[in-house]
Amino acid sequence: MIEFEVHLPVKNLDVSLEFYKKLGLELAWRDEDTAFFGIEKGKSWLGLWFFH
C-alpha cells in the first residue's frame, strides 16, 4: 500500500532521471513524460513530470 507520494515538475526528464539515480533511487516506471522512483519499496514514490 502506497503511504506517501510526491510529484515534481521537471524541465528535462532525462537529466532529472540521472540526478535521482545518482542519489541511489531505483527507477520503477517511465514513459515519455513521466517517471516514478520507489523511495521505500511499496510505500513511497517520487514522481517526475515533464512539462512542455
C-alpha positions as CSV (number, residue, x, y, z in Angstrom):
1,M,0.0,0.0,0.0
2,I,1.4,3.4,-1.0
3,E,1.6,5.7,2.0
4,F,3.3,8.7,0.5
5,E,3.7,10.1,-3.0
6,V,5.2,13.3,-4.2
7,H,5.2,14.7,-7.7
8,L,7.7,17.3,-9.1
9,P,7.6,19.2,-12.4
10,V,10.9,19.0,-14.3
11,K,12.2,20.8,-17.4
12,N,14.4,17.9,-18.6
13,L,13.3,14.4,-17.7
14,D,16.5,12.6,-18.8
15,V,18.7,14.9,-16.7
16,S,16.4,14.6,-13.7
17,L,16.4,10.8,-14.0
18,E,20.2,10.7,-13.9
19,F,20.3,13.0,-10.9
20,Y,17.9,10.8,-8.9
21,K,19.6,7.6,-10.0
22,K,22.9,9.0,-8.7
23,L,21.2,9.5,-5.3
24,G,20.6,5.8,-5.3
25,L,16.8,5.8,-6.1
26,E,15.5,2.9,-8.2
27,L,13.5,3.8,-11.3
28,A,10.2,1.9,-11.1
29,W,8.4,3.2,-14.2
30,R,8.8,5.6,-17.1
31,D,7.1,6.8,-20.2
32,E,7.7,9.8,-22.5
33,D,6.6,12.5,-20.0
34,T,6.7,10.9,-16.5
35,A,8.8,8.7,-14.4
36,F,8.5,7.2,-10.9
37,F,11.1,6.2,-8.4
38,G,10.5,4.0,-5.4
39,I,11.8,5.6,-2.3
40,E,10.8,2.9,0.2
41,K,9.6,-0.1,-1.9
42,G,5.9,-0.4,-1.9
43,K,5.4,2.5,0.5
44,S,6.5,5.8,-1.1
45,W,7.1,7.2,-4.6
46,L,8.7,10.2,-6.2
47,G,7.0,11.1,-9.5
48,L,8.7,13.3,-12.1
49,W,6.5,15.1,-14.7
50,F,8.0,16.8,-17.7
51,F,6.1,20.0,-18.6
52,H,6.5,21.3,-22.1
